[in-house]
């Protein structure tokens, strides 16, 4: 299995390297492993949904 670094995934997914590291730390990228100080992400991994981007339904009072 081939792995990408968090920097490579960040460029691929158009997010920051820090955001990719947070996804990995939270366990939201399946198969991601920490080697030393570098996250390695499987090449075919899907970008997780960003919970900050989910809109909540507004209720009308």
Secondary structure, 3 states (H helix, E strand, C coil): CCEEEHHHHHHHHCCCHHHHHHHHHCCCCCCCEEECCEEEEECCCCCCCCHHHCCCCCCCC
